[in-house]
């Protein structure tokens, strides 16, 4: 068996809800937002593994928890067989060199007061890597790797002097400068124009091959997921409801929620008829998650047992798992 780069087991992250004065006086039980509520998956070397779903489903929280940017409530996280949650401070700092993140919004993730050179160099200074001359060479190579050429034209600019695509390339260079093995890409193209998205996605795939990178790619856009990802996990209210190879998930979705997401993707043919979308209503509150299958209040196929029994993931074909009572 090939050991995964990342192994996540029953990961949970609950955020406490601030209680009001009356709730405290009445001694009401503490409420929690169950952002991530027991997810399990593996990511293998040089794989692009995707977490997809609606806003608020917990995918970004999952990515940040894996990197320990926020601490989990429960569960296990392993990086190349090492227990990330048992790292000492020194081990955690070393882990931060080997695992990086690309944030969603390049307009906010870059310090507007810093030059491109300072932004990309900063991780090297934090980890005390190289002399001043060596860091200069490393920054220039990183900018060339993300196709900001010639780098001399960019190093003295500030973020406001760059286009959206150029800013995201700088963010990628900053993540790449430490030569990481694993990168969490948190919706890296959602803030970019359609014409730029394909360029950034192709760049990420090229860097994956050149630097042997492994990605956790977070997105709400299933068209993007199909283009770049090897496997897709669909999240809903903190749970993974379907997981499998990207093409199989897109071409043969089994869970009603996945079917609804794909049915909602616009098509270029205005004459094409869209069938019934198996979804209704709004997403329930992550504070008061429905009993049983958490998707049943919105599912047009829901049966009485869906309201009382939570489905477990079952393998319906090789590597394709679905958590739905319709397939048990």
Secondary structure as the mmCIF struct_conf table of DSSP 4:
data_model
#
loop_
_struct_conf.conf_type_id
_struct_conf.id
_struct_conf.beg_label_comp_id
_struct_conf.beg_label_asym_id
_struct_conf.beg_label_seq_id
_struct_conf.end_label_comp_id
_struct_conf.end_label_asym_id
_struct_conf.end_label_seq_id
HELX_LH_PP_P HELX_LH_PP_P1 UNK A 2 UNK A 4
BEND BEND1 UNK A 5 UNK A 5
STRN STRN1 UNK A 6 UNK A 16
HELX_LH_PP_P HELX_LH_PP_P2 UNK A 17 UNK A 20
HELX_RH_AL_P HELX_RH_AL_P1 UNK A 21 UNK A 25
TURN_TY1_P TURN_TY1_P1 UNK A 26 UNK A 27
HELX_LH_PP_P HELX_LH_PP_P3 UNK A 28 UNK A 31
STRN STRN2 UNK A 32 UNK A 43
TURN_TY1_P TURN_TY1_P2 UNK A 45 UNK A 46
STRN STRN3 UNK A 48 UNK A 52
BEND BEND2 UNK A 54 UNK A 54
TURN_TY1_P TURN_TY1_P3 UNK A 55 UNK A 56
BEND BEND3 UNK A 57 UNK A 58
HELX_RH_AL_P HELX_RH_AL_P2 UNK A 59 UNK A 66
TURN_TY1_P TURN_TY1_P4 UNK A 67 UNK A 68
BEND BEND4 UNK A 69 UNK A 70
BEND BEND5 UNK A 73 UNK A 73
STRN STRN4 UNK A 74 UNK A 79
TURN_TY1_P TURN_TY1_P5 UNK A 80 UNK A 81
STRN STRN5 UNK A 82 UNK A 83
HELX_RH_3T_P HELX_RH_3T_P1 UNK A 84 UNK A 86
HELX_RH_AL_P HELX_RH_AL_P3 UNK A 89 UNK A 98
STRN STRN6 UNK A 99 UNK A 102
BEND BEND6 UNK A 104 UNK A 104
TURN_TY1_P TURN_TY1_P6 UNK A 106 UNK A 108
BEND BEND7 UNK A 109 UNK A 110
TURN_TY1_P TURN_TY1_P7 UNK A 112 UNK A 113
BEND BEND8 UNK A 114 UNK A 114
STRN STRN7 UNK A 115 UNK A 115
HELX_RH_AL_P HELX_RH_AL_P4 UNK A 116 UNK A 126
TURN_TY1_P TURN_TY1_P8 UNK A 127 UNK A 128
BEND BEND9 UNK A 130 UNK A 130
HELX_RH_AL_P HELX_RH_AL_P5 UNK A 132 UNK A 145
TURN_TY1_P TURN_TY1_P9 UNK A 146 UNK A 147
BEND BEND10 UNK A 150 UNK A 150
HELX_RH_3T_P HELX_RH_3T_P2 UNK A 151 UNK A 153
TURN_TY1_P TURN_TY1_P10 UNK A 154 UNK A 156
STRN STRN8 UNK A 158 UNK A 158
HELX_RH_3T_P HELX_RH_3T_P3 UNK A 159 UNK A 161
BEND BEND11 UNK A 162 UNK A 162
HELX_RH_AL_P HELX_RH_AL_P6 UNK A 164 UNK A 176
TURN_TY1_P TURN_TY1_P11 UNK A 177 UNK A 178
BEND BEND12 UNK A 181 UNK A 181
STRN STRN9 UNK A 182 UNK A 186
BEND BEND13 UNK A 187 UNK A 187
TURN_TY1_P TURN_TY1_P12 UNK A 188 UNK A 191
BEND BEND14 UNK A 192 UNK A 192
HELX_RH_AL_P HELX_RH_AL_P7 UNK A 194 UNK A 211
TURN_TY1_P TURN_TY1_P13 UNK A 212 UNK A 212
STRN STRN10 UNK A 214 UNK A 219
BEND BEND15 UNK A 220 UNK A 220
HELX_RH_AL_P HELX_RH_AL_P8 UNK A 222 UNK A 228
BEND BEND16 UNK A 230 UNK A 230
STRN STRN11 UNK A 231 UNK A 236
TURN_TY1_P TURN_TY1_P14 UNK A 237 UNK A 238
STRN STRN12 UNK A 239 UNK A 245
HELX_RH_AL_P HELX_RH_AL_P9 UNK A 246 UNK A 251
BEND BEND17 UNK A 252 UNK A 252
BEND BEND18 UNK A 255 UNK A 255
HELX_RH_AL_P HELX_RH_AL_P10 UNK A 256 UNK A 263
TURN_TY1_P TURN_TY1_P15 UNK A 264 UNK A 264
BEND BEND19 UNK A 265 UNK A 265
BEND BEND20 UNK A 268 UNK A 268
TURN_TY1_P TURN_TY1_P16 UNK A 270 UNK A 271
HELX_LH_PP_P HELX_LH_PP_P4 UNK A 272 UNK A 274
BEND BEND21 UNK A 278 UNK A 278
BEND BEND22 UNK A 281 UNK A 281
HELX_LH_PP_P HELX_LH_PP_P5 UNK A 283 UNK A 285
BEND BEND23 UNK A 286 UNK A 288
HELX_LH_PP_P HELX_LH_PP_P6 UNK A 289 UNK A 290
BEND BEND24 UNK A 291 UNK A 293
TURN_TY1_P TURN_TY1_P17 UNK A 294 UNK A 295
HELX_RH_3T_P HELX_RH_3T_P4 UNK A 296 UNK A 298
TURN_TY1_P TURN_TY1_P18 UNK A 300 UNK A 301
HELX_RH_3T_P HELX_RH_3T_P5 UNK A 304 UNK A 307
TURN_TY1_P TURN_TY1_P19 UNK A 308 UNK A 308
HELX_LH_PP_P HELX_LH_PP_P7 UNK A 310 UNK A 313
STRN STRN13 UNK A 314 UNK A 317
TURN_TY1_P TURN_TY1_P20 UNK A 318 UNK A 319
STRN STRN14 UNK A 320 UNK A 322
HELX_RH_3T_P HELX_RH_3T_P6 UNK A 325 UNK A 327
#
